């Protein structure tokens, strides 16, 4: 094989391994999404956020 072909294959293999490593290390949120009403219970608070309490 040509010298440049070998270098290209080695760099390509390194790039593929880096991509697979980064994808495997990424955090995945496996918790199912809940409806908005379940996440934040209504407490009777005012919805006016323009001034501090």
mmCIF entry with sequence, helices, sheets and N, C-alpha, C, O atoms, coordinates in Angstrom:
data_MODEL
# 
_entry.id   MODEL 
# 
_entity.id                         1 
_entity.type                       polymer 
_entity.pdbx_number_of_molecules   1 
# 
_entity_poly.entity_id                      1 
_entity_poly.type                           'polypeptide(L)' 
_entity_poly.nstd_linkage                   no 
_entity_poly.nstd_monomer                   no 
_entity_poly.pdbx_seq_one_letter_code       
;(UNK)(UNK)(UNK)(UNK)(UNK)(UNK)(UNK)(UNK)(UNK)(UNK)(UNK)(UNK)(UNK)(UNK)(UNK)(UNK)
(UNK)(UNK)(UNK)(UNK)(UNK)(UNK)(UNK)(UNK)(UNK)(UNK)(UNK)(UNK)(UNK)(UNK)(UNK)(UNK)
(UNK)(UNK)(UNK)(UNK)(UNK)(UNK)(UNK)(UNK)(UNK)(UNK)(UNK)(UNK)(UNK)(UNK)(UNK)(UNK)
(UNK)(UNK)(UNK)(UNK)(UNK)
;
_entity_poly.pdbx_seq_one_letter_code_can   XXXXXXXXXXXXXXXXXXXXXXXXXXXXXXXXXXXXXXXXXXXXXXXXXXXXX 
_entity_poly.pdbx_strand_id                 A 
# 
loop_
_entity_poly_seq.entity_id 
_entity_poly_seq.num 
_entity_poly_seq.mon_id 
_entity_poly_seq.hetero 
1 1  UNK n 
1 2  UNK n 
1 3  UNK n 
1 4  UNK n 
1 5  UNK n 
1 6  UNK n 
1 7  UNK n 
1 8  UNK n 
1 9  UNK n 
1 10 UNK n 
1 11 UNK n 
1 12 UNK n 
1 13 UNK n 
1 14 UNK n 
1 15 UNK n 
1 16 UNK n 
1 17 UNK n 
1 18 UNK n 
1 19 UNK n 
1 20 UNK n 
1 21 UNK n 
1 22 UNK n 
1 23 UNK n 
1 24 UNK n 
1 25 UNK n 
1 26 UNK n 
1 27 UNK n 
1 28 UNK n 
1 29 UNK n 
1 30 UNK n 
1 31 UNK n 
1 32 UNK n 
1 33 UNK n 
1 34 UNK n 
1 35 UNK n 
1 36 UNK n 
1 37 UNK n 
1 38 UNK n 
1 39 UNK n 
1 40 UNK n 
1 41 UNK n 
1 42 UNK n 
1 43 UNK n 
1 44 UNK n 
1 45 UNK n 
1 46 UNK n 
1 47 UNK n 
1 48 UNK n 
1 49 UNK n 
1 50 UNK n 
1 51 UNK n 
1 52 UNK n 
1 53 UNK n 
# 
_struct_asym.id          A 
_struct_asym.entity_id   1 
# 
loop_
_struct_conf.conf_type_id 
_struct_conf.id 
_struct_conf.pdbx_PDB_helix_id 
_struct_conf.beg_label_comp_id 
_struct_conf.beg_label_asym_id 
_struct_conf.beg_label_seq_id 
_struct_conf.pdbx_beg_PDB_ins_code 
_struct_conf.end_label_comp_id 
_struct_conf.end_label_asym_id 
_struct_conf.end_label_seq_id 
_struct_conf.pdbx_end_PDB_ins_code 
_struct_conf.beg_auth_comp_id 
_struct_conf.beg_auth_asym_id 
_struct_conf.beg_auth_seq_id 
_struct_conf.end_auth_comp_id 
_struct_conf.end_auth_asym_id 
_struct_conf.end_auth_seq_id 
_struct_conf.pdbx_PDB_helix_class 
_struct_conf.details 
_struct_conf.pdbx_PDB_helix_length 
HELX_P HELX_P1 AA1 UNK A 3  ? UNK A 25 ? UNK A 3  UNK A 25 1 ? 23 
HELX_P HELX_P2 AA2 UNK A 36 ? UNK A 39 ? UNK A 36 UNK A 39 1 ? 4  
# 
_struct_conf_type.id          HELX_P 
_struct_conf_type.criteria    ? 
_struct_conf_type.reference   ? 
# 
loop_
_atom_site.group_PDB 
_atom_site.id 
_atom_site.type_symbol 
_atom_site.label_atom_id 
_atom_site.label_alt_id 
_atom_site.label_comp_id 
_atom_site.label_asym_id 
_atom_site.label_entity_id 
_atom_site.label_seq_id 
_atom_site.pdbx_PDB_ins_code 
_atom_site.Cartn_x 
_atom_site.Cartn_y 
_atom_site.Cartn_z 
_atom_site.occupancy 
_atom_site.B_iso_or_equiv 
_atom_site.pdbx_formal_charge 
_atom_site.auth_seq_id 
_atom_site.auth_comp_id 
_atom_site.auth_asym_id 
_atom_site.auth_atom_id 
_atom_site.pdbx_PDB_model_num 
ATOM 1   N N  . UNK A 1 1  ? 0.844   -1.192 0.000  1.00 0.00 ? 1  UNK A N  1 
ATOM 2   C CA . UNK A 1 1  ? 0.000   0.000  0.000  1.00 0.00 ? 1  UNK A CA 1 
ATOM 3   C C  . UNK A 1 1  ? 0.879   1.242  0.000  1.00 0.00 ? 1  UNK A C  1 
ATOM 4   O O  . UNK A 1 1  ? 2.030   1.236  0.439  1.00 0.00 ? 1  UNK A O  1 
ATOM 5   N N  . UNK A 1 2  ? 0.297   2.267  -0.498 1.00 0.00 ? 2  UNK A N  1 
ATOM 6   C CA . UNK A 1 2  ? 0.983   3.544  -0.544 1.00 0.00 ? 2  UNK A CA 1 
ATOM 7   C C  . UNK A 1 2  ? 1.114   4.113  0.873  1.00 0.00 ? 2  UNK A C  1 
ATOM 8   O O  . UNK A 1 2  ? 0.248   3.889  1.719  1.00 0.00 ? 2  UNK A O  1 
ATOM 9   N N  . UNK A 1 3  ? 2.191   4.841  1.123  1.00 0.00 ? 3  UNK A N  1 
ATOM 10  C CA . UNK A 1 3  ? 2.453   5.443  2.430  1.00 0.00 ? 3  UNK A CA 1 
ATOM 11  C C  . UNK A 1 3  ? 1.318   6.380  2.847  1.00 0.00 ? 3  UNK A C  1 
ATOM 12  O O  . UNK A 1 3  ? 0.888   6.348  4.000  1.00 0.00 ? 3  UNK A O  1 
ATOM 13  N N  . UNK A 1 4  ? 0.833   7.203  1.937  1.00 0.00 ? 4  UNK A N  1 
ATOM 14  C CA . UNK A 1 4  ? -0.248  8.141  2.258  1.00 0.00 ? 4  UNK A CA 1 
ATOM 15  C C  . UNK A 1 4  ? -1.558  7.412  2.540  1.00 0.00 ? 4  UNK A C  1 
ATOM 16  O O  . UNK A 1 4  ? -2.362  7.882  3.346  1.00 0.00 ? 4  UNK A O  1 
ATOM 17  N N  . UNK A 1 5  ? -1.783  6.284  1.898  1.00 0.00 ? 5  UNK A N  1 
ATOM 18  C CA . UNK A 1 5  ? -2.991  5.501  2.151  1.00 0.00 ? 5  UNK A CA 1 
ATOM 19  C C  . UNK A 1 5  ? -2.984  4.951  3.573  1.00 0.00 ? 5  UNK A C  1 
ATOM 20  O O  . UNK A 1 5  ? -4.009  4.954  4.255  1.00 0.00 ? 5  UNK A O  1 
ATOM 21  N N  . UNK A 1 6  ? -1.829  4.485  4.009  1.00 0.00 ? 6  UNK A N  1 
ATOM 22  C CA . UNK A 1 6  ? -1.713  3.953  5.369  1.00 0.00 ? 6  UNK A CA 1 
ATOM 23  C C  . UNK A 1 6  ? -1.981  5.058  6.393  1.00 0.00 ? 6  UNK A C  1 
ATOM 24  O O  . UNK A 1 6  ? -2.689  4.839  7.376  1.00 0.00 ? 6  UNK A O  1 
ATOM 25  N N  . UNK A 1 7  ? -1.421  6.230  6.163  1.00 0.00 ? 7  UNK A N  1 
ATOM 26  C CA . UNK A 1 7  ? -1.655  7.354  7.079  1.00 0.00 ? 7  UNK A CA 1 
ATOM 27  C C  . UNK A 1 7  ? -3.135  7.734  7.098  1.00 0.00 ? 7  UNK A C  1 
ATOM 28  O O  . UNK A 1 7  ? -3.687  8.003  8.165  1.00 0.00 ? 7  UNK A O  1 
ATOM 29  N N  . UNK A 1 8  ? -3.778  7.758  5.945  1.00 0.00 ? 8  UNK A N  1 
ATOM 30  C CA . UNK A 1 8  ? -5.203  8.105  5.864  1.00 0.00 ? 8  UNK A CA 1 
ATOM 31  C C  . UNK A 1 8  ? -6.056  7.073  6.589  1.00 0.00 ? 8  UNK A C  1 
ATOM 32  O O  . UNK A 1 8  ? -7.019  7.434  7.266  1.00 0.00 ? 8  UNK A O  1 
ATOM 33  N N  . UNK A 1 9  ? -5.719  5.798  6.459  1.00 0.00 ? 9  UNK A N  1 
ATOM 34  C CA . UNK A 1 9  ? -6.484  4.745  7.129  1.00 0.00 ? 9  UNK A CA 1 
ATOM 35  C C  . UNK A 1 9  ? -6.323  4.848  8.642  1.00 0.00 ? 9  UNK A C  1 
ATOM 36  O O  . UNK A 1 9  ? -7.300  4.703  9.376  1.00 0.00 ? 9  UNK A O  1 
ATOM 37  N N  . UNK A 1 10 ? -5.111  5.094  9.115  1.00 0.00 ? 10 UNK A N  1 
ATOM 38  C CA . UNK A 1 10 ? -4.875  5.221  10.563 1.00 0.00 ? 10 UNK A CA 1 
ATOM 39  C C  . UNK A 1 10 ? -5.633  6.418  11.121 1.00 0.00 ? 10 UNK A C  1 
ATOM 40  O O  . UNK A 1 10 ? -6.276  6.304  12.165 1.00 0.00 ? 10 UNK A O  1 
ATOM 41  N N  . UNK A 1 11 ? -5.572  7.565  10.447 1.00 0.00 ? 11 UNK A N  1 
ATOM 42  C CA . UNK A 1 11 ? -6.307  8.739  10.908 1.00 0.00 ? 11 UNK A CA 1 
ATOM 43  C C  . UNK A 1 11 ? -7.819  8.510  10.853 1.00 0.00 ? 11 UNK A C  1 
ATOM 44  O O  . UNK A 1 11 ? -8.546  8.936  11.750 1.00 0.00 ? 11 UNK A O  1 
ATOM 45  N N  . UNK A 1 12 ? -8.280  7.848  9.820  1.00 0.00 ? 12 UNK A N  1 
ATOM 46  C CA . UNK A 1 12 ? -9.708  7.543  9.719  1.00 0.00 ? 12 UNK A CA 1 
ATOM 47  C C  . UNK A 1 12 ? -10.171 6.635  10.840 1.00 0.00 ? 12 UNK A C  1 
ATOM 48  O O  . UNK A 1 12 ? -11.250 6.833  11.399 1.00 0.00 ? 12 UNK A O  1 
ATOM 49  N N  . UNK A 1 13 ? -9.358  5.637  11.172 1.00 0.00 ? 13 UNK A N  1 
ATOM 50  C CA . UNK A 1 13 ? -9.708  4.733  12.267 1.00 0.00 ? 13 UNK A CA 1 
ATOM 51  C C  . UNK A 1 13 ? -9.728  5.479  13.601 1.00 0.00 ? 13 UNK A C  1 
ATOM 52  O O  . UNK A 1 13 ? -10.607 5.248  14.431 1.00 0.00 ? 13 UNK A O  1 
ATOM 53  N N  . UNK A 1 14 ? -8.768  6.365  13.803 1.00 0.00 ? 14 UNK A N  1 
ATOM 54  C CA . UNK A 1 14 ? -8.759  7.177  15.026 1.00 0.00 ? 14 UNK A CA 1 
ATOM 55  C C  . UNK A 1 14 ? -10.002 8.064  15.113 1.00 0.00 ? 14 UNK A C  1 
ATOM 56  O O  . UNK A 1 14 ? -10.582 8.222  16.188 1.00 0.00 ? 14 UNK A O  1 
ATOM 57  N N  . UNK A 1 15 ? -10.406 8.636  13.992 1.00 0.00 ? 15 UNK A N  1 
ATOM 58  C CA . UNK A 1 15 ? -11.591 9.499  13.985 1.00 0.00 ? 15 UNK A CA 1 
ATOM 59  C C  . UNK A 1 15 ? -12.855 8.703  14.299 1.00 0.00 ? 15 UNK A C  1 
ATOM 60  O O  . UNK A 1 15 ? -13.705 9.159  15.064 1.00 0.00 ? 15 UNK A O  1 
ATOM 61  N N  . UNK A 1 16 ? -12.977 7.523  13.714 1.00 0.00 ? 16 UNK A N  1 
ATOM 62  C CA . UNK A 1 16 ? -14.157 6.682  13.983 1.00 0.00 ? 16 UNK A CA 1 
ATOM 63  C C  . UNK A 1 16 ? -14.195 6.274  15.454 1.00 0.00 ? 16 UNK A C  1 
ATOM 64  O O  . UNK A 1 16 ? -15.255 6.306  16.080 1.00 0.00 ? 16 UNK A O  1 
ATOM 65  N N  . UNK A 1 17 ? -13.052 5.893  16.002 1.00 0.00 ? 17 UNK A N  1 
ATOM 66  C CA . UNK A 1 17 ? -13.004 5.502  17.413 1.00 0.00 ? 17 UNK A CA 1 
ATOM 67  C C  . UNK A 1 17 ? -13.344 6.677  18.324 1.00 0.00 ? 17 UNK A C  1 
ATOM 68  O O  . UNK A 1 17 ? -14.039 6.500  19.324 1.00 0.00 ? 17 UNK A O  1 
ATOM 69  N N  . UNK A 1 18 ? -12.864 7.872  17.990 1.00 0.00 ? 18 UNK A N  1 
ATOM 70  C CA . UNK A 1 18 ? -13.174 9.048  18.797 1.00 0.00 ? 18 UNK A CA 1 
ATOM 71  C C  . UNK A 1 18 ? -14.670 9.352  18.773 1.00 0.00 ? 18 UNK A C  1 
ATOM 72  O O  . UNK A 1 18 ? -15.255 9.671  19.808 1.00 0.00 ? 18 UNK A O  1 
ATOM 73  N N  . UNK A 1 19 ? -15.284 9.255  17.612 1.00 0.00 ? 19 UNK A N  1 
ATOM 74  C CA . UNK A 1 19 ? -16.729 9.519  17.501 1.00 0.00 ? 19 UNK A CA 1 
ATOM 75  C C  . UNK A 1 19 ? -17.513 8.497  18.313 1.00 0.00 ? 19 UNK A C  1 
ATOM 76  O O  . UNK A 1 19 ? -18.438 8.860  19.040 1.00 0.00 ? 19 UNK A O  1 
ATOM 77  N N  . UNK A 1 20 ? -17.154 7.233  18.199 1.00 0.00 ? 20 UNK A N  1 
ATOM 78  C CA . UNK A 1 20 ? -17.868 6.204  18.958 1.00 0.00 ? 20 UNK A CA 1 
ATOM 79  C C  . UNK A 1 20 ? -17.657 6.380  20.458 1.00 0.00 ? 20 UNK A C  1 
ATOM 80  O O  . UNK A 1 20 ? -18.583 6.159  21.238 1.00 0.00 ? 20 UNK A O  1 
ATOM 81  N N  . UNK A 1 21 ? -16.457 6.774  20.873 1.00 0.00 ? 21 UNK A N  1 
ATOM 82  C CA . UNK A 1 21 ? -16.192 6.990  22.294 1.00 0.00 ? 21 UNK A CA 1 
ATOM 83  C C  . UNK A 1 21 ? -17.012 8.149  22.832 1.00 0.00 ? 21 UNK A C  1 
ATOM 84  O O  . UNK A 1 21 ? -17.599 8.049  23.909 1.00 0.00 ? 21 UNK A O  1 
ATOM 85  N N  . UNK A 1 22 ? -17.058 9.250  22.087 1.00 0.00 ? 22 UNK A N  1 
ATOM 86  C CA . UNK A 1 22 ? -17.813 10.420 22.542 1.00 0.00 ? 22 UNK A CA 1 
ATOM 87  C C  . UNK A 1 22 ? -19.304 10.104 22.594 1.00 0.00 ? 22 UNK A C  1 
ATOM 88  O O  . UNK A 1 22 ? -19.986 10.507 23.537 1.00 0.00 ? 22 UNK A O  1 
ATOM 89  N N  . UNK A 1 23 ? -19.816 9.397  21.604 1.00 0.00 ? 23 UNK A N  1 
ATOM 90  C CA . UNK A 1 23 ? -21.243 9.029  21.623 1.00 0.00 ? 23 UNK A CA 1 
ATOM 91  C C  . UNK A 1 23 ? -21.553 8.091  22.782 1.00 0.00 ? 23 UNK A C  1 
ATOM 92  O O  . UNK A 1 23 ? -22.625 8.189  23.378 1.00 0.00 ? 23 UNK A O  1 
ATOM 93  N N  . UNK A 1 24 ? -20.644 7.190  23.112 1.00 0.00 ? 24 UNK A N  1 
ATOM 94  C CA . UNK A 1 24 ? -20.863 6.265  24.220 1.00 0.00 ? 24 UNK A CA 1 
ATOM 95  C C  . UNK A 1 24 ? -20.759 6.942  25.568 1.00 0.00 ? 24 UNK A C  1 
ATOM 96  O O  . UNK A 1 24 ? -21.402 6.516  26.527 1.00 0.00 ? 24 UNK A O  1 
ATOM 97  N N  . UNK A 1 25 ? -19.947 8.003  25.657 1.00 0.00 ? 25 UNK A N  1 
ATOM 98  C CA . UNK A 1 25 ? -19.750 8.691  26.922 1.00 0.00 ? 25 UNK A CA 1 
ATOM 99  C C  . UNK A 1 25 ? -20.815 9.748  27.179 1.00 0.00 ? 25 UNK A C  1 
ATOM 100 O O  . UNK A 1 25 ? -20.919 10.255 28.296 1.00 0.00 ? 25 UNK A O  1 
ATOM 101 N N  . UNK A 1 26 ? -21.607 10.090 26.170 1.00 0.00 ? 26 UNK A N  1 
ATOM 102 C CA . UNK A 1 26 ? -22.631 11.123 26.329 1.00 0.00 ? 26 UNK A CA 1 
ATOM 103 C C  . UNK A 1 26 ? -23.724 10.620 27.266 1.00 0.00 ? 26 UNK A C  1 
ATOM 104 O O  . UNK A 1 26 ? -24.137 9.462  27.206 1.00 0.00 ? 26 UNK A O  1 
ATOM 105 N N  . UNK A 1 27 ? -24.184 11.529 28.139 1.00 0.00 ? 27 UNK A N  1 
ATOM 106 C CA . UNK A 1 27 ? -25.240 11.176 29.083 1.00 0.00 ? 27 UNK A CA 1 
ATOM 107 C C  . UNK A 1 27 ? -26.570 11.123 28.358 1.00 0.00 ? 27 UNK A C  1 
ATOM 108 O O  . UNK A 1 27 ? -26.925 12.030 27.606 1.00 0.00 ? 27 UNK A O  1 
ATOM 109 N N  . UNK A 1 28 ? -27.282 10.067 28.595 1.00 0.00 ? 28 UNK A N  1 
ATOM 110 C CA . UNK A 1 28 ? -28.612 9.920  27.983 1.00 0.00 ? 28 UNK A CA 1 
ATOM 111 C C  . UNK A 1 28 ? -29.663 9.950  29.085 1.00 0.00 ? 28 UNK A C  1 
ATOM 112 O O  . UNK A 1 28 ? -29.510 9.302  30.120 1.00 0.00 ? 28 UNK A O  1 
ATOM 113 N N  . UNK A 1 29 ? -30.715 10.696 28.854 1.00 0.00 ? 29 UNK A N  1 
ATOM 114 C CA . UNK A 1 29 ? -31.804 10.765 29.810 1.00 0.00 ? 29 UNK A CA 1 
ATOM 115 C C  . UNK A 1 29 ? -32.814 9.685  29.435 1.00 0.00 ? 29 UNK A C  1 
ATOM 116 O O  . UNK A 1 29 ? -33.556 9.832  28.464 1.00 0.00 ? 29 UNK A O  1 
ATOM 117 N N  . UNK A 1 30 ? -32.839 8.603  30.206 1.00 0.00 ? 30 UNK A N  1 
ATOM 118 C CA . UNK A 1 30 ? -33.730 7.493  29.885 1.00 0.00 ? 30 UNK A CA 1 
ATOM 119 C C  . UNK A 1 30 ? -35.052 7.584  30.634 1.00 0.00 ? 30 UNK A C  1 
ATOM 120 O O  . UNK A 1 30 ? -35.933 6.747  30.439 1.00 0.00 ? 30 UNK A O  1 
ATOM 121 N N  . UNK A 1 31 ? -35.199 8.594  31.492 1.00 0.00 ? 31 UNK A N  1 
ATOM 122 C CA . UNK A 1 31 ? -36.456 8.761  32.219 1.00 0.00 ? 31 UNK A CA 1 
ATOM 123 C C  . UNK A 1 31 ? -37.532 9.251  31.257 1.00 0.00 ? 31 UNK A C  1 
ATOM 124 O O  . UNK A 1 31 ? -37.307 10.212 30.521 1.00 0.00 ? 31 UNK A O  1 
ATOM 125 N N  . UNK A 1 32 ? -38.686 8.613  31.250 1.00 0.00 ? 32 UNK A N  1 
ATOM 126 C CA . UNK A 1 32 ? -39.739 9.065  30.334 1.00 0.00 ? 32 UNK A CA 1 
ATOM 127 C C  . UNK A 1 32 ? -40.228 10.469 30.714 1.00 0.00 ? 32 UNK A C  1 
ATOM 128 O O  . UNK A 1 32 ? -40.276 10.826 31.891 1.00 0.00 ? 32 UNK A O  1 
ATOM 129 N N  . UNK A 1 33 ? -40.579 11.236 29.716 1.00 0.00 ? 33 UNK A N  1 
ATOM 130 C CA . UNK A 1 33 ? -41.060 12.592 29.961 1.00 0.00 ? 33 UNK A CA 1 
ATOM 131 C C  . UNK A 1 33 ? -42.452 12.549 30.576 1.00 0.00 ? 33 UNK A C  1 
ATOM 132 O O  . UNK A 1 33 ? -43.326 11.802 30.138 1.00 0.00 ? 33 UNK A O  1 
ATOM 133 N N  . UNK A 1 34 ? -42.631 13.371 31.602 1.00 0.00 ? 34 UNK A N  1 
ATOM 134 C CA . UNK A 1 34 ? -43.934 13.452 32.257 1.00 0.00 ? 34 UNK A CA 1 
ATOM 135 C C  . UNK A 1 34 ? -44.642 14.716 31.790 1.00 0.00 ? 34 UNK A C  1 
ATOM 136 O O  . UNK A 1 34 ? -43.989 15.684 31.400 1.00 0.00 ? 34 UNK A O  1 
ATOM 137 N N  . UNK A 1 35 ? -45.939 14.716 31.825 1.00 0.00 ? 35 UNK A N  1 
ATOM 138 C CA . UNK A 1 35 ? -46.673 15.935 31.456 1.00 0.00 ? 35 UNK A CA 1 
ATOM 139 C C  . UNK A 1 35 ? -46.321 17.093 32.384 1.00 0.00 ? 35 UNK A C  1 
ATOM 140 O O  . UNK A 1 35 ? -45.924 16.873 33.529 1.00 0.00 ? 35 UNK A O  1 
ATOM 141 N N  . UNK A 1 36 ? -46.463 18.319 31.900 1.00 0.00 ? 36 UNK A N  1 
ATOM 142 C CA . UNK A 1 36 ? -46.111 19.511 32.667 1.00 0.00 ? 36 UNK A CA 1 
ATOM 143 C C  . UNK A 1 36 ? -46.912 19.593 33.965 1.00 0.00 ? 36 UNK A C  1 
ATOM 144 O O  . UNK A 1 36 ? -46.382 20.046 34.979 1.00 0.00 ? 36 UNK A O  1 
ATOM 145 N N  . UNK A 1 37 ? -48.165 19.169 33.958 1.00 0.00 ? 37 UNK A N  1 
ATOM 146 C CA . UNK A 1 37 ? -49.003 19.256 35.150 1.00 0.00 ? 37 UNK A CA 1 
ATOM 147 C C  . UNK A 1 37 ? -48.472 18.374 36.276 1.00 0.00 ? 37 UNK A C  1 
ATOM 148 O O  . UNK A 1 37 ? -48.621 18.718 37.448 1.00 0.00 ? 37 UNK A O  1 
ATOM 149 N N  . UNK A 1 38 ? -47.858 17.249 35.940 1.00 0.00 ? 38 UNK A N  1 
ATOM 150 C CA . UNK A 1 38 ? -47.313 16.361 36.968 1.00 0.00 ? 38 UNK A CA 1 
ATOM 151 C C  . UNK A 1 38 ? -46.033 16.913 37.567 1.00 0.00 ? 38 UNK A C  1 
ATOM 152 O O  . UNK A 1 38 ? -45.791 16.739 38.761 1.00 0.00 ? 38 UNK A O  1 
ATOM 153 N N  . UNK A 1 39 ? -45.211 17.573 36.767 1.00 0.00 ? 39 UNK A N  1 
ATOM 154 C CA . UNK A 1 39 ? -43.916 18.052 37.233 1.00 0.00 ? 39 UNK A CA 1 
ATOM 155 C C  . UNK A 1 39 ? -44.036 19.217 38.198 1.00 0.00 ? 39 UNK A C  1 
ATOM 156 O O  . UNK A 1 39 ? -43.298 19.269 39.182 1.00 0.00 ? 39 UNK A O  1 
ATOM 157 N N  . UNK A 1 40 ? -44.945 20.155 37.948 1.00 0.00 ? 40 UNK A N  1 
ATOM 158 C CA . UNK A 1 40 ? -45.077 21.343 38.774 1.00 0.00 ? 40 UNK A CA 1 
ATOM 159 C C  . UNK A 1 40 ? -46.501 21.433 39.332 1.00 0.00 ? 40 UNK A C  1 
ATOM 160 O O  . UNK A 1 40 ? -47.424 21.857 38.636 1.00 0.00 ? 40 UNK A O  1 
ATOM 161 N N  . UNK A 1 41 ? -46.663 21.038 40.569 1.00 0.00 ? 41 UNK A N  1 
ATOM 162 C CA . UNK A 1 41 ? -48.014 21.144 41.148 1.00 0.00 ? 41 UNK A CA 1 
ATOM 163 C C  . UNK A 1 41 ? -48.400 22.610 41.330 1.00 0.00 ? 41 UNK A C  1 
ATOM 164 O O  . UNK A 1 41 ? -47.560 23.459 41.629 1.00 0.00 ? 41 UNK A O  1 
ATOM 165 N N  . UNK A 1 42 ? -49.663 22.880 41.146 1.00 0.00 ? 42 UNK A N  1 
ATOM 166 C CA . UNK A 1 42 ? -50.154 24.253 41.283 1.00 0.00 ? 42 UNK A CA 1 
ATOM 167 C C  . UNK A 1 42 ? -50.288 24.581 42.764 1.00 0.00 ? 42 UNK A C  1 
ATOM 168 O O  . UNK A 1 42 ? -50.868 23.813 43.532 1.00 0.00 ? 42 UNK A O  1 
ATOM 169 N N  . UNK A 1 43 ? -49.741 25.737 43.158 1.00 0.00 ? 43 UNK A N  1 
ATOM 170 C CA . UNK A 1 43 ? -49.766 26.123 44.566 1.00 0.00 ? 43 UNK A CA 1 
ATOM 171 C C  . UNK A 1 43 ? -50.577 27.385 44.793 1.00 0.00 ? 43 UNK A C  1 
ATOM 172 O O  . UNK A 1 43 ? -50.606 27.896 45.913 1.00 0.00 ? 43 UNK A O  1 
ATOM 173 N N  . UNK A 1 44 ? -51.230 27.899 43.775 1.00 0.00 ? 44 UNK A N  1 
ATOM 174 C CA . UNK A 1 44 ? -52.026 29.105 43.931 1.00 0.00 ? 44 UNK A CA 1 
ATOM 175 C C  . UNK A 1 44 ? -51.186 30.366 43.910 1.00 0.00 ? 44 UNK A C  1 
ATOM 176 O O  . UNK A 1 44 ? -51.668 31.428 44.303 1.00 0.00 ? 44 UNK A O  1 
ATOM 177 N N  . UNK A 1 45 ? -49.951 30.279 43.464 1.00 0.00 ? 45 UNK A N  1 
ATOM 178 C CA . UNK A 1 45 ? -49.093 31.451 43.402 1.00 0.00 ? 45 UNK A CA 1 
ATOM 179 C C  . UNK A 1 45 ? -49.476 32.344 42.228 1.00 0.00 ? 45 UNK A C  1 
ATOM 180 O O  . UNK A 1 45 ? -50.102 31.909 41.262 1.00 0.00 ? 45 UNK A O  1 
ATOM 181 N N  . UNK A 1 46 ? -49.085 33.586 42.346 1.00 0.00 ? 46 UNK A N  1 
ATOM 182 C CA . UNK A 1 46 ? -49.304 34.528 41.259 1.00 0.00 ? 46 UNK A CA 1 
ATOM 183 C C  . UNK A 1 46 ? -48.364 34.206 40.110 1.00 0.00 ? 46 UNK A C  1 
ATOM 184 O O  . UNK A 1 46 ? -47.238 33.762 40.333 1.00 0.00 ? 46 UNK A O  1 
ATOM 185 N N  . UNK A 1 47 ? -48.806 34.420 38.913 1.00 0.00 ? 47 UNK A N  1 
ATOM 186 C CA . UNK A 1 47 ? -47.987 34.176 37.736 1.00 0.00 ? 47 UNK A CA 1 
ATOM 187 C C  . UNK A 1 47 ? -47.287 35.452 37.271 1.00 0.00 ? 47 UNK A C  1 
ATOM 188 O O  . UNK A 1 47 ? -46.722 35.476 36.177 1.00 0.00 ? 47 UNK A O  1 
ATOM 189 N N  . UNK A 1 48 ? -47.313 36.506 38.078 1.00 0.00 ? 48 UNK A N  1 
ATOM 190 C CA . UNK A 1 48 ? -46.669 37.767 37.714 1.00 0.00 ? 48 UNK A CA 1 
ATOM 191 C C  . UNK A 1 48 ? -45.216 37.716 38.180 1.00 0.00 ? 48 UNK A C  1 
ATOM 192 O O  . UNK A 1 48 ? -44.936 37.753 39.378 1.00 0.00 ? 48 UNK A O  1 
ATOM 193 N N  . UNK A 1 49 ? -44.291 37.631 37.216 1.00 0.00 ? 49 UNK A N  1 
ATOM 194 C CA . UNK A 1 49 ? -42.877 37.520 37.554 1.00 0.00 ? 49 UNK A CA 1 
ATOM 195 C C  . UNK A 1 49 ? -42.132 38.827 37.267 1.00 0.00 ? 49 UNK A C  1 
ATOM 196 O O  . UNK A 1 49 ? -40.905 38.826 37.178 1.00 0.00 ? 49 UNK A O  1 
ATOM 197 N N  . UNK A 1 50 ? -42.847 39.924 37.124 1.00 0.00 ? 50 UNK A N  1 
ATOM 198 C CA . UNK A 1 50 ? -42.205 41.173 36.746 1.00 0.00 ? 50 UNK A CA 1 
ATOM 199 C C  . UNK A 1 50 ? -41.567 41.897 37.933 1.00 0.00 ? 50 UNK A C  1 
ATOM 200 O O  . UNK A 1 50 ? -40.733 42.779 37.729 1.00 0.00 ? 50 UNK A O  1 
ATOM 201 N N  . UNK A 1 51 ? -41.934 41.550 39.154 1.00 0.00 ? 51 UNK A N  1 
ATOM 202 C CA . UNK A 1 51 ? -41.365 42.231 40.319 1.00 0.00 ? 51 UNK A CA 1 
ATOM 203 C C  . UNK A 1 51 ? -40.976 41.185 41.371 1.00 0.00 ? 51 UNK A C  1 
ATOM 204 O O  . UNK A 1 51 ? -41.605 40.130 41.451 1.00 0.00 ? 51 UNK A O  1 
ATOM 205 N N  . UNK A 1 52 ? -39.964 41.464 42.163 1.00 0.00 ? 52 UNK A N  1 
ATOM 206 C CA . UNK A 1 52 ? -39.568 40.503 43.206 1.00 0.00 ? 52 UNK A CA 1 
ATOM 207 C C  . UNK A 1 52 ? -40.573 40.465 44.343 1.00 0.00 ? 52 UNK A C  1 
ATOM 208 O O  . UNK A 1 52 ? -41.265 41.448 44.611 1.00 0.00 ? 52 UNK A O  1 
ATOM 209 N N  . UNK A 1 53 ? -40.644 39.341 44.996 1.00 0.00 ? 53 UNK A N  1 
ATOM 210 C CA . UNK A 1 53 ? -41.619 39.168 46.083 1.00 0.00 ? 53 UNK A CA 1 
ATOM 211 C C  . UNK A 1 53 ? -41.125 39.790 47.365 1.00 0.00 ? 53 UNK A C  1 
ATOM 212 O O  . UNK A 1 53 ? -41.816 39.739 48.382 1.00 0.00 ? 53 UNK A O  1 
# 
